[in-house]
Amino acid sequence: MTPSLVSAAQRLHRRTSKLAFAAPVACVYTPLGYAWPIAEAYMERYGGGSKEVVFVGMNPGPFGMAQTGVPFGEVGFVRDWMELRGKVGRPKNEHAKRPVLGLDCARSEVSGARLWGAFARRFPDARQFFRRAFVLNYCPLLFLAESGANITPDKLRASEREPLETACDEHLREALLTLRPRIAIGVGQYATKKIESLGIPGLQVGSIPHPSPASPAANRGWDELASKALRSAGVEGLL
């Protein structure tokens, strides 16, 4: 395991945790801080060596990475398939409707259950999947409104997005250069555009639909849609 993936994540956390966000953002969760033991274990165990494919998501979900520190990190797959453990603390400003319970969280992150579930069905041993692939998130922060609803990074004020995206762009570039994939796959259009904007020489960029339950298409059979998109991008055997 090269230490640069871990150190890059630490730098990203330090930079982004200092940023301030105004209303309608009421709470900001920083899982690369309070859930670092699991996040670090994920990178150390599965982030070694070069990868054929790197998947890139947008930012944490309240019942996924916000609980475990792992991108799309639905608790059941982090605990049972990846076999990761670690103590998870609490956000500095925790929303009453979105408590952080770590691996004790009983709520399912639908996007994470779909993404990791599809990979786990193909690869019962997680190590087989991670020999070929890895999953990152572009932004490490979860933004919550007063109501507890998610606010995605693209909905932030332009003045707030600029320093956030500068830090996230630099981290994503460093992570991709460390992992050296043949192809980077954006999970959804936002992440795909962020990968493309880096202009990394020789890196092929592809896209799969986001597995969010907010997507009617994803609710009608995300596995098949994602599998077709991967085949179109020249990636075989992952879904």
BALOBA-1460 file (C-alpha; in Angstrom, 3 decimals):
// residues 239
<rec num="1" residu="m" x="0.000" y="0.000" z="0.000"/>
<rec num="2" residu="t" x="1.543" y="3.272" z="-1.069"/>
<rec num="3" residu="p" x="0.982" y="5.853" z="1.658"/>
<rec num="4" residu="s" x="0.040" y="8.580" z="-0.805"/>
<rec num="5" residu="l" x="-3.630" y="7.534" z="-1.041"/>
<rec num="6" residu="v" x="-4.047" y="7.808" z="2.719"/>
<rec num="7" residu="s" x="-2.047" y="11.008" z="3.011"/>
<rec num="8" residu="a" x="-3.978" y="12.561" z="0.131"/>
<rec num="9" residu="a" x="-7.253" y="11.828" z="1.943"/>
<rec num="10" residu="q" x="-5.868" y="13.370" z="5.129"/>
<rec num="11" residu="r" x="-4.913" y="16.539" z="3.253"/>
<rec num="12" residu="l" x="-8.362" y="16.682" z="1.652"/>
<rec num="13" residu="h" x="-9.984" y="16.410" z="5.066"/>
<rec num="14" residu="r" x="-7.814" y="19.153" z="6.547"/>
<rec num="15" residu="r" x="-8.576" y="21.523" z="3.679"/>
<rec num="16" residu="t" x="-12.307" y="20.893" z="3.386"/>
<rec num="17" residu="s" x="-13.087" y="20.719" z="7.112"/>
<rec num="18" residu="k" x="-11.978" y="24.351" z="7.470"/>
<rec num="19" residu="l" x="-14.467" y="25.653" z="4.897"/>
<rec num="20" residu="a" x="-17.611" y="27.525" z="5.942"/>
<rec num="21" residu="f" x="-21.064" y="27.169" z="4.389"/>
<rec num="22" residu="a" x="-24.070" y="29.444" z="4.851"/>
<rec num="23" residu="a" x="-27.804" y="28.735" z="4.772"/>
<rec num="24" residu="p" x="-29.533" y="26.703" z="3.472"/>
<rec num="25" residu="v" x="-26.724" y="24.432" z="4.735"/>
<rec num="26" residu="a" x="-27.412" y="23.763" z="8.421"/>
<rec num="27" residu="c" x="-24.976" y="20.898" z="9.141"/>
<rec num="28" residu="v" x="-21.783" y="19.657" z="7.487"/>
<rec num="29" residu="y" x="-20.536" y="16.125" z="8.184"/>
<rec num="30" residu="t" x="-16.832" y="15.297" z="7.736"/>
<rec num="31" residu="p" x="-16.556" y="11.483" z="7.757"/>
<rec num="32" residu="l" x="-12.861" y="11.542" z="6.823"/>
<rec num="33" residu="g" x="-12.437" y="12.926" z="10.340"/>
<rec num="34" residu="y" x="-14.863" y="11.252" z="12.735"/>
<rec num="35" residu="a" x="-14.972" y="7.956" z="10.754"/>
<rec num="36" residu="w" x="-11.269" y="7.942" z="9.872"/>
<rec num="37" residu="p" x="-10.431" y="4.508" z="11.376"/>
<rec num="38" residu="i" x="-12.712" y="2.751" z="8.866"/>
<rec num="39" residu="a" x="-11.851" y="5.105" z="6.000"/>
<rec num="40" residu="e" x="-8.151" y="4.479" z="6.536"/>
<rec num="41" residu="a" x="-8.689" y="0.720" z="6.799"/>
<rec num="42" residu="y" x="-10.582" y="0.789" z="3.480"/>
<rec num="43" residu="m" x="-7.705" y="2.523" z="1.701"/>
<rec num="44" residu="e" x="-4.977" y="0.467" z="3.345"/>
<rec num="45" residu="r" x="-6.633" y="-2.893" z="2.717"/>
<rec num="46" residu="y" x="-8.043" y="-2.316" z="-0.748"/>
<rec num="47" residu="g" x="-6.252" y="0.689" z="-2.257"/>
<rec num="48" residu="g" x="-2.864" y="-0.882" z="-2.929"/>
<rec num="49" residu="g" x="-1.312" y="-1.129" z="-6.369"/>
<rec num="50" residu="s" x="-2.603" y="0.075" z="-9.691"/>
<rec num="51" residu="k" x="-6.224" y="-0.507" z="-10.705"/>
<rec num="52" residu="e" x="-7.836" y="-1.162" z="-14.036"/>
<rec num="53" residu="v" x="-10.932" y="0.871" z="-13.130"/>
<rec num="54" residu="v" x="-11.680" y="3.578" z="-10.568"/>
<rec num="55" residu="f" x="-15.298" y="4.546" z="-9.874"/>
<rec num="56" residu="v" x="-15.930" y="8.098" z="-8.654"/>
<rec num="57" residu="g" x="-19.074" y="9.178" z="-6.826"/>
<rec num="58" residu="m" x="-20.292" y="12.638" z="-5.861"/>
<rec num="59" residu="n" x="-20.295" y="12.973" z="-2.056"/>
<rec num="60" residu="p" x="-21.366" y="11.039" z="1.078"/>
<rec num="61" residu="g" x="-24.901" y="9.888" z="1.715"/>
<rec num="62" residu="p" x="-26.375" y="10.110" z="5.230"/>
<rec num="63" residu="f" x="-26.620" y="6.334" z="5.714"/>
<rec num="64" residu="g" x="-23.516" y="5.385" z="3.739"/>
<rec num="65" residu="m" x="-20.180" y="7.192" z="3.858"/>
<rec num="66" residu="a" x="-21.504" y="9.495" z="6.593"/>
<rec num="67" residu="q" x="-21.748" y="6.398" z="8.809"/>
<rec num="68" residu="t" x="-18.693" y="4.425" z="7.697"/>
<rec num="69" residu="g" x="-16.205" y="6.727" z="5.978"/>
<rec num="70" residu="v" x="-16.335" y="4.506" z="2.862"/>
<rec num="71" residu="p" x="-17.729" y="5.851" z="-0.449"/>
<rec num="72" residu="f" x="-21.290" y="4.553" z="-0.956"/>
<rec num="73" residu="g" x="-20.528" y="2.759" z="2.318"/>
<rec num="74" residu="e" x="-23.766" y="0.987" z="3.150"/>
<rec num="75" residu="v" x="-23.131" y="-0.578" z="6.552"/>
<rec num="76" residu="g" x="-23.869" y="-4.203" z="5.678"/>
<rec num="77" residu="f" x="-21.368" y="-4.301" z="2.822"/>
<rec num="78" residu="v" x="-18.649" y="-2.408" z="4.685"/>
<rec num="79" residu="r" x="-18.959" y="-4.679" z="7.724"/>
<rec num="80" residu="d" x="-19.724" y="-8.066" z="6.153"/>
<rec num="81" residu="w" x="-18.325" y="-8.017" z="2.591"/>
<rec num="82" residu="m" x="-15.313" y="-5.717" z="3.043"/>
<rec num="83" residu="e" x="-14.886" y="-6.956" z="6.629"/>
<rec num="84" residu="l" x="-13.891" y="-3.515" z="7.889"/>
<rec num="85" residu="r" x="-14.131" y="-2.413" z="11.505"/>
<rec num="86" residu="g" x="-13.321" y="0.742" z="13.412"/>
<rec num="87" residu="k" x="-14.571" y="3.234" z="15.945"/>
<rec num="88" residu="v" x="-16.747" y="6.022" z="14.549"/>
<rec num="89" residu="g" x="-17.176" y="9.303" z="16.400"/>
<rec num="90" residu="r" x="-19.825" y="11.968" z="15.934"/>
<rec num="91" residu="p" x="-19.998" y="15.093" z="13.761"/>
<rec num="92" residu="k" x="-19.368" y="18.387" z="15.538"/>
<rec num="93" residu="n" x="-22.832" y="19.625" z="14.549"/>
<rec num="94" residu="e" x="-25.068" y="16.573" z="14.290"/>
<rec num="95" residu="h" x="-28.565" y="16.867" z="12.854"/>
<rec num="96" residu="a" x="-31.210" y="15.252" z="15.079"/>
<rec num="97" residu="k" x="-32.762" y="13.511" z="12.066"/>
<rec num="98" residu="r" x="-29.445" y="12.188" z="10.748"/>
<rec num="99" residu="p" x="-27.553" y="10.681" z="13.709"/>
<rec num="100" residu="v" x="-24.215" y="8.999" z="13.080"/>
<rec num="101" residu="l" x="-24.208" y="5.499" z="14.576"/>
<rec num="102" residu="g" x="-21.340" y="4.001" z="12.603"/>
<rec num="103" residu="l" x="-21.575" y="0.264" z="12.021"/>
<rec num="104" residu="d" x="-24.611" y="0.179" z="14.315"/>
<rec num="105" residu="c" x="-26.663" y="2.209" z="11.826"/>
<rec num="106" residu="a" x="-29.723" y="0.174" z="10.842"/>
<rec num="107" residu="r" x="-30.785" y="2.378" z="7.928"/>
<rec num="108" residu="s" x="-29.797" y="1.270" z="4.437"/>
<rec num="109" residu="e" x="-28.089" y="3.568" z="1.952"/>
<rec num="110" residu="v" x="-29.972" y="2.555" z="-1.193"/>
<rec num="111" residu="s" x="-27.334" y="3.871" z="-3.604"/>
<rec num="112" residu="g" x="-24.617" y="2.024" z="-1.717"/>
<rec num="113" residu="a" x="-26.651" y="-1.162" z="-1.427"/>
<rec num="114" residu="r" x="-27.170" y="-1.146" z="-5.184"/>
<rec num="115" residu="l" x="-23.569" y="-0.339" z="-6.111"/>
<rec num="116" residu="w" x="-21.761" y="-2.611" z="-3.663"/>
<rec num="117" residu="g" x="-24.504" y="-5.237" z="-3.922"/>
<rec num="118" residu="a" x="-23.923" y="-5.552" z="-7.661"/>
<rec num="119" residu="f" x="-20.171" y="-5.913" z="-7.165"/>
<rec num="120" residu="a" x="-20.594" y="-8.388" z="-4.290"/>
<rec num="121" residu="r" x="-22.870" y="-10.642" z="-6.352"/>
<rec num="122" residu="r" x="-20.183" y="-10.795" z="-9.026"/>
<rec num="123" residu="f" x="-17.312" y="-11.107" z="-6.540"/>
<rec num="124" residu="p" x="-18.265" y="-12.944" z="-3.316"/>
<rec num="125" residu="d" x="-14.695" y="-12.308" z="-2.124"/>
<rec num="126" residu="a" x="-14.217" y="-8.531" z="-1.955"/>
<rec num="127" residu="r" x="-10.499" y="-8.884" z="-2.611"/>
<rec num="128" residu="q" x="-11.242" y="-10.147" z="-6.119"/>
<rec num="129" residu="f" x="-13.121" y="-6.956" z="-6.957"/>
<rec num="130" residu="f" x="-10.512" y="-4.647" z="-5.454"/>
<rec num="131" residu="r" x="-7.687" y="-6.285" z="-7.372"/>
<rec num="132" residu="r" x="-9.211" y="-4.675" z="-10.450"/>
<rec num="133" residu="a" x="-11.114" y="-1.683" z="-9.135"/>
<rec num="134" residu="f" x="-11.518" y="0.942" z="-6.432"/>
<rec num="135" residu="v" x="-14.224" y="3.444" z="-5.474"/>
<rec num="136" residu="l" x="-13.675" y="7.090" z="-4.497"/>
<rec num="137" residu="n" x="-15.910" y="10.060" z="-3.788"/>
<rec num="138" residu="y" x="-15.172" y="13.438" z="-5.333"/>
<rec num="139" residu="c" x="-16.307" y="15.488" z="-2.335"/>
<rec num="140" residu="p" x="-15.830" y="14.194" z="1.242"/>
<rec num="141" residu="l" x="-18.520" y="16.365" z="2.854"/>
<rec num="142" residu="l" x="-22.219" y="15.733" z="3.490"/>
<rec num="143" residu="f" x="-24.395" y="18.868" z="3.515"/>
<rec num="144" residu="l" x="-27.738" y="18.852" z="5.319"/>
<rec num="145" residu="a" x="-30.523" y="21.424" z="5.316"/>
<rec num="146" residu="e" x="-32.441" y="22.397" z="8.439"/>
<rec num="147" residu="s" x="-35.034" y="19.784" z="7.470"/>
<rec num="148" residu="g" x="-32.384" y="17.044" z="7.269"/>
<rec num="149" residu="a" x="-32.572" y="16.895" z="3.480"/>
<rec num="150" residu="n" x="-29.374" y="16.461" z="1.472"/>
<rec num="151" residu="i" x="-27.879" y="19.441" z="-0.320"/>
<rec num="152" residu="t" x="-25.615" y="18.242" z="-3.115"/>
<rec num="153" residu="p" x="-22.370" y="20.118" z="-3.825"/>
<rec num="154" residu="d" x="-23.629" y="21.489" z="-7.124"/>
<rec num="155" residu="k" x="-26.391" y="23.336" z="-5.238"/>
<rec num="156" residu="l" x="-23.971" y="25.334" z="-3.069"/>
<rec num="157" residu="r" x="-23.318" y="29.026" z="-3.637"/>
<rec num="158" residu="a" x="-20.655" y="29.695" z="-6.282"/>
<rec num="159" residu="s" x="-18.439" y="31.386" z="-3.677"/>
<rec num="160" residu="e" x="-18.618" y="28.237" z="-1.526"/>
<rec num="161" residu="r" x="-18.133" y="25.804" z="-4.405"/>
<rec num="162" residu="e" x="-14.922" y="27.363" z="-5.676"/>
<rec num="163" residu="p" x="-12.593" y="26.560" z="-2.738"/>
<rec num="164" residu="l" x="-14.312" y="23.211" z="-2.191"/>
<rec num="165" residu="e" x="-13.922" y="22.140" z="-5.809"/>
<rec num="166" residu="t" x="-10.305" y="23.333" z="-5.901"/>
<rec num="167" residu="a" x="-9.462" y="21.017" z="-2.998"/>
<rec num="168" residu="c" x="-11.523" y="18.145" z="-4.408"/>
<rec num="169" residu="d" x="-10.029" y="18.494" z="-7.901"/>
<rec num="170" residu="e" x="-6.507" y="18.362" z="-6.518"/>
<rec num="171" residu="h" x="-7.304" y="15.324" z="-4.400"/>
<rec num="172" residu="l" x="-9.018" y="13.440" z="-7.215"/>
<rec num="173" residu="r" x="-6.089" y="14.095" z="-9.550"/>
<rec num="174" residu="e" x="-3.619" y="12.851" z="-6.935"/>
<rec num="175" residu="a" x="-5.699" y="9.764" z="-6.149"/>
<rec num="176" residu="l" x="-6.079" y="8.837" z="-9.819"/>
<rec num="177" residu="l" x="-2.379" y="9.314" z="-10.488"/>
<rec num="178" residu="t" x="-1.673" y="7.072" z="-7.489"/>
<rec num="179" residu="l" x="-4.088" y="4.325" z="-8.563"/>
<rec num="180" residu="r" x="-3.131" y="4.632" z="-12.269"/>
<rec num="181" residu="p" x="-6.369" y="3.239" z="-13.719"/>
<rec num="182" residu="r" x="-6.880" y="2.643" z="-17.418"/>
<rec num="183" residu="i" x="-10.356" y="4.135" z="-17.093"/>
<rec num="184" residu="a" x="-12.177" y="6.279" z="-14.526"/>
<rec num="185" residu="i" x="-15.938" y="5.838" z="-14.342"/>
<rec num="186" residu="g" x="-18.127" y="8.635" z="-13.043"/>
<rec num="187" residu="v" x="-21.131" y="7.394" z="-11.082"/>
<rec num="188" residu="g" x="-23.578" y="9.942" z="-12.442"/>
<rec num="189" residu="q" x="-22.959" y="12.969" z="-14.642"/>
<rec num="190" residu="y" x="-21.615" y="15.295" z="-11.948"/>
<rec num="191" residu="a" x="-18.693" y="13.003" z="-11.118"/>
<rec num="192" residu="t" x="-18.095" y="12.233" z="-14.790"/>
<rec num="193" residu="k" x="-17.709" y="15.925" z="-15.610"/>
<rec num="194" residu="k" x="-15.329" y="16.397" z="-12.698"/>
<rec num="195" residu="i" x="-13.089" y="13.590" z="-13.968"/>
<rec num="196" residu="e" x="-13.165" y="14.983" z="-17.508"/>
<rec num="197" residu="s" x="-12.249" y="18.460" z="-16.302"/>
<rec num="198" residu="l" x="-8.940" y="17.164" z="-14.918"/>
<rec num="199" residu="g" x="-7.701" y="16.304" z="-18.405"/>
<rec num="200" residu="i" x="-5.346" y="13.564" z="-17.204"/>
<rec num="201" residu="p" x="-3.324" y="12.375" z="-20.233"/>
<rec num="202" residu="g" x="-4.046" y="8.805" z="-21.280"/>
<rec num="203" residu="l" x="-6.967" y="8.358" z="-18.875"/>
<rec num="204" residu="q" x="-10.150" y="7.090" z="-20.478"/>
<rec num="205" residu="v" x="-13.329" y="8.473" z="-18.917"/>
<rec num="206" residu="g" x="-16.644" y="6.651" z="-18.808"/>
<rec num="207" residu="s" x="-19.948" y="6.971" z="-16.975"/>
<rec num="208" residu="i" x="-22.608" y="4.808" z="-15.385"/>
<rec num="209" residu="p" x="-26.027" y="5.935" z="-14.124"/>
<rec num="210" residu="h" x="-26.233" y="6.955" z="-10.506"/>
<rec num="211" residu="p" x="-27.960" y="4.259" z="-8.396"/>
<rec num="212" residu="s" x="-29.966" y="6.808" z="-6.404"/>
<rec num="213" residu="p" x="-33.612" y="5.940" z="-5.656"/>
<rec num="214" residu="a" x="-34.389" y="9.466" z="-6.866"/>
<rec num="215" residu="s" x="-33.695" y="8.204" z="-10.400"/>
<rec num="216" residu="p" x="-36.734" y="6.518" z="-12.012"/>
<rec num="217" residu="a" x="-34.451" y="4.730" z="-14.474"/>
<rec num="218" residu="a" x="-32.274" y="3.329" z="-11.678"/>
<rec num="219" residu="n" x="-35.373" y="2.054" z="-9.895"/>
<rec num="220" residu="r" x="-36.288" y="-0.003" z="-12.951"/>
<rec num="221" residu="g" x="-33.079" y="-2.056" z="-12.964"/>
<rec num="222" residu="w" x="-29.862" y="-0.232" z="-12.164"/>
<rec num="223" residu="d" x="-27.630" y="-3.317" z="-12.474"/>
<rec num="224" residu="e" x="-28.529" y="-3.845" z="-16.113"/>
<rec num="225" residu="l" x="-28.143" y="-0.152" z="-16.986"/>
<rec num="226" residu="a" x="-24.745" y="0.049" z="-15.299"/>
<rec num="227" residu="s" x="-23.562" y="-3.205" z="-16.869"/>
<rec num="228" residu="k" x="-24.449" y="-1.977" z="-20.369"/>
<rec num="229" residu="a" x="-22.685" y="1.335" z="-19.729"/>
<rec num="230" residu="l" x="-19.548" y="-0.451" z="-18.555"/>
<rec num="231" residu="r" x="-19.492" y="-2.716" z="-21.588"/>
<rec num="232" residu="s" x="-19.887" y="0.317" z="-23.830"/>
<rec num="233" residu="a" x="-16.850" y="1.833" z="-22.107"/>
<rec num="234" residu="g" x="-14.845" y="-1.337" z="-22.696"/>
<rec num="235" residu="v" x="-15.003" y="-2.722" z="-19.157"/>
<rec num="236" residu="e" x="-15.957" y="-6.382" z="-18.923"/>
<rec num="237" residu="g" x="-16.662" y="-8.654" z="-15.990"/>
<rec num="238" residu="l" x="-17.251" y="-6.187" z="-13.138"/>
<rec num="239" residu="l" x="-21.056" y="-6.259" z="-13.284"/>
